Amino acid sequence: MAQLKRDKKYTELKGEKMTEYKYESLLERAQAKLPKKTLEDVRFKIPEITSFVEGNQTIIQNIREVASKLNRDPKHLMKYLSKELATAGNLEPTRAVFQGKFSSHLLNDRIKAYVNEFIICHECHKPDTLIVKQERMYYLLCEACGARAPVRSF
């Protein structure tokens, strides 16, 4: 069945002149119009948090590196972690400080939840997304497939 479709000729009307296309040429033309990020096959790895507990505070040393690898603002990531951990947090130039004792495993689980909600496209499952505000709503806009999905604001 697939072989029959491949050999079948497709026609398109351009003005008054009829142009014939084969399946392969139509497929190549469609692939050429796709964004480059759609065809990339790069593996996305969720960055690991390096943290330690000092007294009654948890300090994340690499919050800015994690945010830059996720292509998000460190303030957005801090706000999410503060809400998820239900504690106060402070973003310093080189690190993040949270009130309370939290394990690295718990912090990495929260980062994975953040990635699933605010990074990964819900349609094509690629990490090439942006958070955009249109009117009063926030949307996750995929640069690879063009999908747009609403995300919660906080």
Phi, psi and omega in degrees: 000317180295326179294324179295318180296322184292324182276342182292140179266140177250146181239151179225139181267120177242104183066240178256353185261136180264128180247138180259139178230146171265162182304315183298319181291324176294320179295316178297320179295320179292319179293328179292333181275349179287150175297150182300325182295337180292325184271348179291143180235056181267134181283130178264127179243129179289125181291147180270143176275135170251118184220163174211159180259130178232105185067240179252024181234146174252129183245124175260119185280327188246039183295321181290323178293319179297314180297321180290325177292330178274354181062044178228161177287133179301330179294322179295316178296319178297317180298318179297312181296322178298317179291317182292324179273353180054051180210169178276144179223154181227128178265116178257170184303325183244351185205174176238139182239126177244142176281123180117166181257119180229138181282159177296325179298316179296317179296319179292326175296321178292325176294319177297319177295321177298316180298315181295328183271320190243359183240307187284132177293137182284345182263304186258353177062034175253153183273009184274072184232162175228152173259120181238149178252125176234121187058247181252001185252150173257138181232147172266111184255121181273127178280342182276311185249349178086004182291153179226124181228138179289144175233154181286149177257153177214000000 
